[in-house]
C-alpha cells in the first residue's frame, strides 16, 4: 500500500499538471496569453551615412548632426503603462565606413559621477548605455556604459544571463572614443544643472569578438537598444549619495529609461530591442524609409515557444516534447498574410523549434534562446 507522503506528492503533481493544462487551454483562446507584456511595440529607425569628419568632443557642432533626426524620447523599461520619465533622454546617430556615431542628450538638474576607472560597474551610478547585437541572433552582443565623468564600462556576452551567459568584462573595444559635455557643473550639489551630452564613436572593427567583424551594407538591420540608469539621491557632506530605504537601509531601486521598452526590468533580452537599419544615403539628403524584414512578426512565434518552454521547465523540471503541450499551433500567420509551419524537436532537456516559410526559409530557436536562419531547398 502506498504511504501517505507518496499519495500527497502524487496529488500535488496532479494538481500542478491540471493547472498547467487549464492555463494552456486558456492560452489557446489567446495565443499570447500572459506573455503579451513581453511583446511591446518595437522602435525602429534608419541611420544615414556622412562623409563629414566627426570630431568626438561631446558637442554636435558638425553640420551632419544638424541633419540627423532625434529619436523618440526614452520611456520606462516596462512600457507605456508606467510613468513618463522625469527627465528627457534622446539620441541621434550617424555612420560611415568605419564607425557608428551616437550622440546622447540627458536632461539632468544634478549631474554627478564619482567612478573614474575603466570597467568599474558604471550602472551603480547614473549612466547612459548602448546594446548592440549585429547578427540579430540574441547571442554574441556588446554593451557599453558611460557616466558623466566619461568613464567607460565595456563588455561582451556570448549569450544573455538567463541562458547562462557570463559577461566578459576583460574585453575592451579597440578604438572606442567618447567625450562628455556638461551644461552645469559635475558633482556640485550647490547649483542646478541642465543636461549632459555624450558623443561616441564605435569602430566596426572593434565588434568582432565571437562574430565576424563587418561594415554594415546598405539596408542591413541590427538589433540595438539604449538605456539610462537614474538613481534617487540625497546630499550628504557636500556629495551626492544614493537614497536608501529607511527600514532596510538598502538603496532604493533605480529608474531604467530606455529607447525600446522590454516589458520587464531586464535589458538582457536582445530579441526585445529595437531595430537599426543602415542606409548608404547621405544624412543631408535622406531618401530611405525603414523596411521591416518580411518574417519579423512570424519569428515572434518562436520566442513565444521559448518563453513557454522556460516556464514549462520551471513547473516540471523538463521541457515539453510537443507543441500541443505548450498550446501552440502548427500553422501561423501574420497581419501581412505571411504564413509558416511550426515544428518542434524536443527531449526533456533540449528542444529546437522551427519556423518554416513557404518560400523555403527556416528559422530556428533552441533552449538557450539562440535564433538562427538557414535556407531550405524547396522540393518541387
Secondary structure, 3 states (H helix, E strand, C coil): CCCHHHHHHHHHHHHHHHHHHHHHHHHHHCCCHHHHHHCCCCCEEEEEECCCCCCCCCCCCCHHHHHCCCCCCCEECCCCCCCCCCCCEEEEEEECCCEEEEEEEEECCCCCCCCCCCCCCHHHCCEEEEEEECCCCCEEEEEEEECCCCCEEEEEEEECHHHCCCCECCCCCCCCEEEEEEECCCCCCCCCCCEEEEEEEEEHHHCCCCCCCCCCCCCCEEEEEEEEEECCEEEECCEEEECECCCCCCECCCEEEECCCCCCCCCCCHHHCEEEEEEEEEHHHCCCCCCCCCCHHHHHHHHHHHHHHHHHHHHHCCCCCCCHHHCCCCEEECCCCCEEEEEEEECCCCEEEEEEECCCEEEEEECCCCEEEEECCCCC
